[in-house]
């Protein structure tokens, strides 16, 4: 299902969602990053904020995926400046 994310970093992000999510749940996320394309990551919920969403950390990220995520973050950062 499509999600809105905020505060994307190398370590995780915040998922804007009205769905309740328990801490410790793992799932796969696919994030479409500019100039990088789709990056597939395993995520684990850390905590939830009722009515807002939940925070996740990325787990078991291989080097190739980490490099693509880093490039996507750099591109996003360059767009802001």
FENHUWO-V565404 format. One record per residue. N is the residue number from 0. RES is the residue in one small letter. PHI is phi as a letter, one per 20 degrees, with the letter a starting at -180 (none if undefined). PSI is psi in whole degrees, -180 to 180 (NA if undefined). BURIAL is # if it has 16 or more other ideal C-beta (glycine too) atoms within 10 Angstrom, else .. Layout:
BEGIN
n:N res:RES phi:PHI psi:PSI burial:BURIAL
n:N res:RES phi:PHI psi:PSI burial:BURIAL
END
This chain:
BEGIN
n:0 res:x phi:none psi:141 burial:.
n:1 res:x phi:f psi:141 burial:.
n:2 res:x phi:c psi:154 burial:.
n:3 res:x phi:d psi:134 burial:.
n:4 res:x phi:c psi:154 burial:.
n:5 res:x phi:c psi:161 burial:.
n:6 res:x phi:l psi:44 burial:.
n:7 res:x phi:f psi:132 burial:#
n:8 res:x phi:b psi:179 burial:.
n:9 res:x phi:f psi:-29 burial:.
n:10 res:x phi:e psi:-16 burial:.
n:11 res:x phi:r psi:-160 burial:#
n:12 res:x phi:a psi:176 burial:#
n:13 res:x phi:d psi:129 burial:#
n:14 res:x phi:e psi:119 burial:#
n:15 res:x phi:f psi:116 burial:.
n:16 res:x phi:a psi:144 burial:#
n:17 res:x phi:e psi:-8 burial:.
n:18 res:x phi:f psi:140 burial:.
n:19 res:x phi:f psi:141 burial:.
n:20 res:x phi:c psi:126 burial:#
n:21 res:x phi:f psi:147 burial:.
n:22 res:x phi:f psi:147 burial:.
n:23 res:x phi:n psi:-1 burial:.
n:24 res:x phi:e psi:132 burial:.
n:25 res:x phi:d psi:145 burial:.
n:26 res:x phi:b psi:171 burial:.
n:27 res:x phi:d psi:133 burial:.
n:28 res:x phi:d psi:142 burial:#
n:29 res:x phi:d psi:121 burial:.
n:30 res:x phi:d psi:128 burial:#
n:31 res:x phi:e psi:110 burial:.
n:32 res:x phi:d psi:141 burial:#
n:33 res:x phi:g psi:138 burial:.
n:34 res:x phi:m psi:-9 burial:.
n:35 res:x phi:d psi:-36 burial:#
n:36 res:x phi:n psi:-156 burial:.
n:37 res:x phi:f psi:131 burial:.
n:38 res:x phi:d psi:126 burial:#
n:39 res:x phi:d psi:126 burial:.
n:40 res:x phi:c psi:146 burial:#
n:41 res:x phi:e psi:137 burial:.
n:42 res:x phi:c psi:152 burial:#
n:43 res:x phi:c psi:131 burial:#
n:44 res:x phi:f psi:139 burial:#
n:45 res:x phi:d psi:-49 burial:.
n:46 res:x phi:b psi:164 burial:.
n:47 res:x phi:c psi:151 burial:#
n:48 res:x phi:d psi:108 burial:.
n:49 res:x phi:g psi:128 burial:.
n:50 res:x phi:n psi:-9 burial:.
n:51 res:x phi:d psi:-45 burial:.
n:52 res:x phi:q psi:-151 burial:#
n:53 res:x phi:b psi:151 burial:#
n:54 res:x phi:e psi:144 burial:#
n:55 res:x phi:c psi:154 burial:#
n:56 res:x phi:d psi:147 burial:.
n:57 res:x phi:e psi:138 burial:#
n:58 res:x phi:c psi:153 burial:.
n:59 res:x phi:l psi:46 burial:.
n:60 res:x phi:e psi:120 burial:#
n:61 res:x phi:f psi:167 burial:.
n:62 res:x phi:f psi:-40 burial:.
n:63 res:x phi:f psi:-43 burial:.
n:64 res:x phi:f psi:-41 burial:.
n:65 res:x phi:f psi:-41 burial:.
n:66 res:x phi:f psi:-42 burial:.
n:67 res:x phi:f psi:-41 burial:#
n:68 res:x phi:f psi:-45 burial:#
n:69 res:x phi:g psi:-44 burial:.
n:70 res:x phi:f psi:-43 burial:.
n:71 res:x phi:f psi:-41 burial:#
n:72 res:x phi:f psi:-41 burial:.
n:73 res:x phi:f psi:-43 burial:.
n:74 res:x phi:f psi:-43 burial:.
n:75 res:x phi:f psi:-43 burial:.
n:76 res:x phi:f psi:-42 burial:.
n:77 res:x phi:f psi:-33 burial:.
n:78 res:x phi:f psi:-32 burial:.
n:79 res:x phi:f psi:-36 burial:.
n:80 res:x phi:f psi:NA burial:.
END
